[in-house]
Amino acid sequence: MRKLAVVLAGCLVLTGCSASWQQEVRYRIAELDTSNSPTEYFRLELVGDAPGGALAAEQLKLQLMQTSEIEGAQVGDEVLCAAEQEKGNAFGNSNVVTHLRKCRKA
């Protein structure tokens, strides 16, 4: 019984430090960025403040998104994106990673 308790406690420690957050976020397309690669990107700026509960709010302020990922959008438009942040555990990568998905014109 003690071995089982130790194993369960170990599992809780390994998974207890990981976290995730998801929410829809509004961005304004500030400019077209073609300087770093042959692929065109929109430079997105957060409209307003970062939503509460974000794991790394500062990462939401500026994002790049391939122009092909936001159909029909152009500089100056506002878009809504599904934002997701994930933080690994202490034994893996513990940095917060931000992903934007399903962006569409607002």
N, C-alpha and C positions, 0 to 999 in steps of 0.2 A: 504494500500500500504506500509506503514511503517513496519507493521508486516512482510510482505513478504520480505522486504529488510533486516530486522534483522535476519530472518530465513536463508536467503541465505548467509549473512555474517557469521553466525554461522557455516554453513556447510563448507564454505571455510576455516575457521579457523581450523575445525576438520580434514579436509583432506589435508590442505596445508603443513603440516610438514612431511607427509609420502613421501617416495621416493623408487625407485627401480633402479637396474642396472643389465644388462646382457651382457655377452660377452664370446667368446670361449677363453680358457686359456690353455697354455702348461705347463705340469708338468713332472718332472722326478721322477720315483719310486725309492726312496732312500733306503728303507728297508722294511722288513716284520715285523709288530708289533703284537706280540701275548701276550704281558705282562699284559694287563689290563682285558682281557676277553677270554672266549673260542673261540670267533670269531676272525678270522685272518683279519688284516687290512694292507693295504699298506700305508706307510708314504710318502706323496707326497710333493715334493719341487718345488716351482715355478721356471720355467726357465726364466731368465731375470728379467726385472722389471715388476711390476704390471701395468696392462693397465690403461690408463688415464680414469678419470671419476668414478673409483671405489669408493663406499661409504666408505669402510674401507680397504684400500690397504694392511695393515699389516695382515689382516685376510686371505688373499690369499696366503701368503708366505708358510705356512705349513698347510696341510690338511690330514685327514685320510679318506680312502675309503675302504670299504669291498672288499676283493680280488675277491669275486664272482661278483662284479659290473663291473670289467674290464676283460672281457673274453680274455684269452690267454696271459695276461701280466705277466711280472716277474720283479724282481728287476733289475734296470738299464735301463729299457725301458722308452721312453717318451710317454706320453699320452695327448690327447686333451680332455678337459672337458667343458661342458656348465656351466659356473659359473653364479650364480645369487645372488645378495645381496638385501636385503629388510630392510628398516628402518620404524618402526611404527611411529605413531603420538604421540604427547605430552600427550594424554589422555590414551594411551595404553602402550605397550612395545616400548620404543623409541630406543632400542639397535639395532645395525645392525646384521642381521643374514645372514650367507653365506651358500649356498647350491651348491654342485657339482652334475651334472647329465650327463647322456649319455657319460661317459668316454670311449674312444677307443684308441687303439694303434695308435701312430702318424706315 
